[in-house]
């Protein structure tokens, strides 16, 4: 079945695009999507807390929330293997606490601006939903900077359809690049980012919202 698009967006947003592993003083915090200047590279894995199938770590047969946000924890590949190879140490309770502590840390660091907002650019989010009460094309519930982003929602037999949703407040503006003097649109959720990159020349521009 797999995670719904809604639950996947919440999982990645609350984890701050970082590995959730923490055990004692050992904290990973590795970024799970990074760029090598040619393409974005994904190294994150949506790990099951209660195992996916018989024989997998921490499996429970009569568990109804297997493919939901509450049963997934975001990790790098290395620590996904670590927790699944030692289920005696990494119990269901331990992983749930690990996830909760990591997400709390991310929320505090974003509030203190220790973590810059997630940058989403040159992307199309396409969602197809049928036969349900509500459908959301794109949902952003953490501070984010959006540039050249398109949300496509195809809804069939849906009572309520929303193309874009956020609980952060959405701000849009037109920037003028300090280097090439060309204008470009910028949108962000939550507190304003400190800088925005010009899509025309690549120059970083300081954002002054005073």
Secondary structure, 3 states (H helix, E strand, C coil): CCCCHHHHHHHHHHHCCECCCEECCEECCCECEEECCCCEEECEEEEECCCCCCCCCCCCCCCCCCCCHHHEEEEEHHHHHHHHHCCCCCCHHHHHHHHHHHHHHHHHHHHCCCCCCEEEEEEEEEEEEEEEEEEEEEEECCCEEEEEEEEEEEEEEEEEEEEEEECCCEEEEEEECCCCCCEEEEEEECCCCCEEECCCCCCEEECCCC
